[in-house]
Amino acid sequence: MYYQLINFGNEEFYAYPNKSLYWKRLNTLIVSDLHIGKSISYAKNKQFLPPYDTKEILNKIFVSLDKIKPSNLIIVGDLLHDVFSTLSFKDQDHKSLSQYMKNTDFIWIKGNHDKNIHIEGFKNFKNYKIDKFLFTHIPIETSLFQICGHYHPKVKISHRGKTIFKTTFVHNGKIFILPSFGILTGGLDINSKQISNVLGKKNLSIYPVGQDKVYKL
Amino acid sequence: MNINKSNLLLLHPLNKWMKKKKWSWFPHQIETFWHVQSGSDVVVFAPTGAGKTLTGFINPIDDLIKLKKFKGLHTLYISPLKSLANDIVRNLEKPIKELDLNISFQVRTGDTTPYKKQKQKQKPPNILITTPESLALLNSYENAKEFFHNLKYIIIDEIHTFLDNKRADLLSLNIERLQTFSPNLQRIGLSATLKNKQDAKKWLCRKKPKIVSYENSVLPKIKILESKERIPWSGHMATYSINEIYKEIMKSKLTIIFVNTRAQAEYMFKNLWLINKKKLKIAVHHGSLEKNLRLKVENNLSKGLVDCVVATSSLELGLDYGDVEKIIQVGAPKGINRLLQRVGRSNHNLNTPSKAILVPTNRFEFIEAKAAIEEIKKNNLDKIDLKEGSFDVVAQHIFATACAGQFNINDLYKEIIKAYPYKKLKLNDFKQLINLIQDGGYVLKNYDQFKRIFQLRENKNIYKLVNKRETRKYRMNVGTIIENPMLKIKLGTKTLGNIEEVFIQNLSQGDSFIFAGQVLEFQSMKNNLVQVKRSKSLISKIPSYSGGRMPLSTNLANSVRALLAKSNMWDLYPEQITEWLKRQKNISKIPKKNEYLVEQFPRKKNFYTVIYTFAGWHANQTLGFLLLRGFKEFNYKPLGFVANDYAIVLWSLKEVKEIKTILNLGLLDKHLDNYLEETSIVKRLFRDNAIISCLIERRLPGMEKTGKQVLFSSDLIYTVLKKNEPNHILLKSSYEDAKKNMIDYDRLREILKKIDKKIILKKLTCISPLAVPIILEINKENLSKKETDEYILEDLENEILKEANVLSIN
């Protein structure tokens, strides 16, 4: 699989076009903001999005697990969209999950969307520390390097008279924000207040996600 | 029927008023009265100034007086524009007040206050003047049946604007609903002159259908601007003629300059001001301007307080501006009907001819203008193609029906297929649309507990809305007009109007552009407001509004071809045009009326193929893409193409040898799906479909969700659906819409069916005179959105790598 090498906190990470991040030294795969079951949550309000997000996101995860066979899978928050989300899990989905859990440790860091939800087999954490890295949904005050999600970053690129928006990996040397791994999730401009309050505006490393490639700006 | 009808209206309640005004009844008014009285549904065709509005009201007023103190709603009048509805009220008021008739009438549009609307529902007037959207809303109320059950007449004004679009579909469904409520309802349509009158009749009439027609014998006087300047090869801005246009404005009391796009309007307006030494009062009018600014211009126009207004189609319909002396059409007329409609805005008097001047902005447009004038002399109008109704409108109608109360799906289906656009609607498609409203209509059933409408247990054919809250959602989403995401422009605290978000995204702080006739400087964008200040800069980007690209009508295209081939006419043209055509004849060929000229020549290392189809922009754009694919298959290494109304040019690395093998019907069948896939045409139409069918909610003023986000999320839905459920009814609906509206499928098919025997191939050593205009239009790569995105990213990355003096590691 094509990847973009990203240096962060003196470690090497691989950014994949499927919006996952891989830490090779520790054989750990990292994803964020899957928002599984967003469609069901919208259906409550009679907005009937296609009900295929759960199936597709799980498949995307499973394909990655098959290829990389990581020891750990860290989900940095918002695995589920809300309490109704598990309604969209089929029996087969639960079976597959427990199958994969035999070889991979699932580390579920809770996000604002899935704080109080429990799924069998998942280990829940508020945040998770490895060496000098802290995995957390929303960044906190700390001297550690942080890897987080929550913001669904996108970047606006204006070039030769054209403007495009692209989902992106982004960090400022101290804080790394993953793009959303979900399929019905929108995004937020990295220049927006919410993100620049966290990352600042200067010295950002930006890695937009293309069709089969992650770029570096 | 040969009876003497001339005395019929002598006893009419309005006759006294007519006499006082020294007016007499028009023959078509008498005839309409007769037919309607005999129980017919009627379509009346008459030019402006021939008392069309009054024609519609003759029977209702007569009936109301005879019935004496009729209580409740008697007549419904549907107008395509809110402003027109207000105008109708003013016109109706005069005779009713002067004669002191006991008839009540009111207007109901989106602008009517909630208080007034509530009162109207409690105590309806005899005559209600409204729009298709307001009618749809009225039909969604629980008491709709009682409200309409005594309705005697429905009058559809400007019915020719209602025949070929989704608004027409919505209206047709609601007319059938009224007919169910009030079986005796009679329909009266009022239209400008049309070529296919029978089609309009079929669309509207059910009971003893009749056509009444009144042709104007006074032809308009239209000429082409005689310019001493050189008409440019290419372009659309008419800069060359600006001084001569200004002189024409000075000669007349009041002039309207019509242009084809909003960008042209802004450009023309600005350039006129630059040379406005006589301080003429010149104004601009287009659909993006703030309502108050527009109303101000309209007011000044009707009071004769301006000398000239530059306008787009926004001034085509509607109000009677009696004092307009002259129309100037800048740019190609595109169609006969459109030109006549515009020309008709001057001199609203039947016996004096309208006056108009055409200003072609390039050489092909000169031929087009000439051809249009010829066709108008022959009274050869464009046909309006009736189309099959769109699915998304039916979905919205189902939702509306559910809002009004529980309903039987079999009854609803029977009612819908009475509407002309839905004659062929299949029961299976209808059921899928029911499911769409119920829970999205997906094969995977995840939403059983969240349904919007549900079947009654005791009768599976009866559906009911799950709760009242949903009616509010329907009412927020009613209608078929979906605007592009627009942002408000603020100069200080003053709102100037709306501009497309896409345009603003391409601006940086300090960039200038023209809007509402002023050069403005972009400052910031906050909370969906675009803050600007006045700029002193003369260099400006011009708003590139996406709307307004009208393709050349088939009728006019045929006439252009015929005219081009008539070489005995050439000497009557300006010398530069004659010279241009003569040289074309010597170097290459002028195609005959039924021929398709194909020219091929080398130029700057590339190989060029130019095909003159005269098929209009939509069809040519589609054909260009298909040929690109065809060329790829034959390994000619095509690099790109550009299309305009008249021709397509493709350029490739290798010589294209088998053009006759490639250019035929097979090309369309083989590559069309790919085309729709790779361009974002279907995706864009899917957004409209998702909103109209109420699958996703429309952006409303004050809502946090910006239009862009709606666009974004509908793109996501499209992608997921495409992958998991390619047969979903909304995808089908979007494809159908694309075929109908965006790619001119039928027109292209017609051409390709017979093209192979009519190709005239000319191998040249260099570019031909006829090809120059389109070659000049080559300025952008025509890559699909997907490819463009990747290209931009890659290019940017490479540039940065170069800058940093690092070579790519791969």
Interface residues (C-beta under 8 A of the other chain):
Chain A: S39 I40 A43 K44 K46 Q47 F48 L49 P50 P51 Y52 D53 K55 E56 L87 S88 K156 I157 S158 H159 R160 G161 K162 T163 I164 K166 I183 L184 T185 G186 P208 G210 Q211 K213 Y215 K216 L217
Chain B: D439 G440 G441 Y442 L444 N446 Y447 F450 R452 E470 K473 V502 Q505 N506 S508 L695 I696 E697 Q709 F712 S713 L716 I717 T719 V720 L721 K723 N724 E725 H728 K786 T788 D789 E790 I792 L793 E794 D795 L796 E797 I800
